[in-house]
């Protein structure tokens, strides 16, 4: 691949990118620092999104060297503006650095070239030119750069076909062995397709099918697959991203029993309250076929899968509890006759499990409605009194303190108490525990 300057049809595109950059958080500070050097370029998805009149999620920058030092200079410049203090972290081994602050994120990397010692292996990296840096990227629409300084400042540099692929909404790999060198690009193909609304160029689609059929994903570590899967789960329309991964055949290649029910997933997300974790709910929904497999104990299978994909212990536990419990919660919701029974059925479970269980009640409107009632009203109902109030009233310490509080809460949930502490205390004290 050779990176070329934008042709006549792309005249002014580089200036358009720089003008857009100046309007973004951190953009002016980045441009000001770039004028003091000869090697700073905006690259990849940030350039792509600005050319598409989209707002980049973050800014990607390459420099000739000393990424960490440049990141610190940028963090200092942003700190001078006041507001949230930026943090700067660098990874000398990989020649990368990151600046994060309240307003955004800027990734900085030293220009590099890559080669792959074997299919699916991590690349061997060396210092490289801007052209070589573009050549290592996944798709033509991401192999784009605009130097912010030096003799080429404001030029649009890109891989062959990049501009036409942007115009036509196509995803094209840079070379025939792209998916074999780095099979995680298969997941990125699906993710970008869903996010951008682009289609795979015919030869690229053929190469993707061939790579999957050849077991390309088996040559890459599960940890790297997990990282890509979590990126898909974090997309603004994660269901669409997962749908694209499934349609490509990559979901089944990760684990043959993973299944996406798009309708179920969207119903569950609609039920999930704002303090829930959409990514964990969706991952649990993919595992539902495992949870109802009568021929295998699902828990160790789920654990092995999620552990291999390097989900954190807390996230792994939530995903597993949600997938294992949701089918039973659907049944319990359908049997709950009053609020206290709903509380007894649901209070010990994750909100992700309740949303997924409620969504499984399609065609049973009462189940979904009861899940909505739980989220909107009942889960926030609590007693004003505590166990200490019962002790002060003469109830001896022991299990009956908990029983009495549970009894009072049940009556409160069912609307049988007047408001206030006195009504709750009276209800707790009236329980006969002999």
Steps between C-alpha positions, in 0.01 A plus 500: 500500500619849427353800675416778260398861541135577439422545133293773338173347621635520853637853471447693820418185696807538719409859580148383578639246748718760672208742525290226656781406736525858625136481613551187709608491866878500509524574129637853526758396759608210279535727197699755699748237619527355150629831359811458716584163337529344154352157565147523644212349301135425571425147380247223466144513624523862612577613143238263360228631730582866433483434125161337555383799708484278808641579843799276578484298820863584564792652315781280368837663444836367382841657557850403393608410855471580870122453516499517881682834504260647245204369700631673812538829312144468376370416848679808639345720228152367577553542874575868445140542382364399842217255561566130552869417526620293201691180565783382279620140487763347275605148401863517394506141378226564247588862427153621594353755738156617601363833617161486671304785651141592567453630147646213300780262418803521271701189411859563395725242335844502349495434127570134444513217251379150577563147379332179612727204579204261470122522445322637807822586684563840647688713247868576516532876513774739392520874447355599165392778271151647483441299182603177677276592794201529269590172328459305826137602548191289450283667233559766238258740669718485811827532307473878476714774654523878502840636612452789742852633453794487263513542123191281446284678760137500395547234230270198494716186482323172451513144372393420148118494469454670840317808373274311262423241769400782736271648237344165410473367856730200455734311730805364317804328651843621393635163388394141439648361822351762730250275682757221537766731641258643755171307525356755746448712188205270425324635809598854408357451151163421656525774761588775252234374262235545770633832628560669165233329293772388256504174303798275447651535154434169313857371511529597866179312579636196318829517690308522829297189418814312399682601819212388722468171313873442549464550879688829510350601836650185654849639433456809717488513879163497674607811689525700175165365382349601834639853464337535157173352625488753785551779248198370310298484822591864567381629161217755503288239322656189645215277380572600141872434553430156645255434218769575244748273681240223508406542134865480402530169685756630748274457804464127440874480436564635849263244658260297288212534748505878526179638351365851457124554518490863387135551595555359849817707547327825406201426725735432791697820439173695494417364847846551649520811722774758464716355776519162326778361279376458140823327397467230766131450429575448130784259572267302727236491225756336269551227762132410543523189278766367737288571807214282378708216354362184668806293411772705665565685824507857366687669784850358440462549124406866548781552748761355266375707207484831688824439684678426172359819350643681805183650642578635845388287794214737588375529143532125446292430811229746393480353149477146629241578770292688243508226237436220750220674691304687230298203365381413851420862581270513201299218658506659847381833362205329336399346836540810719153607610588807708793739555639320805519175302677683219748642751565154642563364151720781371681686777802268514571510127689734269299764318647360178346160578162657577503699175593191300244286680231763444589521131459124468130550571415611145138410444447504877441869549456465876859375539651798322264736681598357838869541418428864414311548827792351692752733338290814510344466847565198716878455500540839665257429786680470834405511866569809706552287809804281564586204716616738771148640527373149577772439754413829667136387509596190697534237227792270591790474258476205265335379179161641592629854451547423130168317477315798647668747263415276204136480615476879533655557158259252340201683646645834386552369146143369488361839606372375834678759715454867551805715451776557752719322750227436756288294258807296400600441862145393593493251211838357599402461865165336428655195331446184706829307477424234759 
